[in-house]
Amino acid sequence: MLESEYTVVSNINRHGIAPVEAAAHIVDLIERILKTGKSGVEL
């Protein structure tokens, strides 16, 4: 895969995005990836 095809969630820590918030965001991303068949910049 090309780097532009990756979808990344970073900064998950006590000073950044809370794990629960990140998990909810990741679930949303997975649903969108599965629905559209796209990820990364195409998403």
Contacts in CASP RR format, 6 or more apart in sequence:
PFRMAT RR
TARGET T0000
AUTHOR 0000-0000-0000
METHOD contacts of the structure
MODEL  1
MLESEYTVVSNINRHGIAPVEAAAHIVDLIERILKTGKSGVEL
4 40 0 8 1.000
4 41 0 8 1.000
5 39 0 8 1.000
5 40 0 8 1.000
5 41 0 8 1.000
5 42 0 8 1.000
6 39 0 8 1.000
6 40 0 8 1.000
7 29 0 8 1.000
7 33 0 8 1.000
7 39 0 8 1.000
7 40 0 8 1.000
7 43 0 8 1.000
9 17 0 8 1.000
9 22 0 8 1.000
9 25 0 8 1.000
9 26 0 8 1.000
9 29 0 8 1.000
11 17 0 8 1.000
12 18 0 8 1.000
12 19 0 8 1.000
12 22 0 8 1.000
17 25 0 8 1.000
29 43 0 8 1.000
32 43 0 8 1.000
33 39 0 8 1.000
33 43 0 8 1.000
36 43 0 8 1.000
END
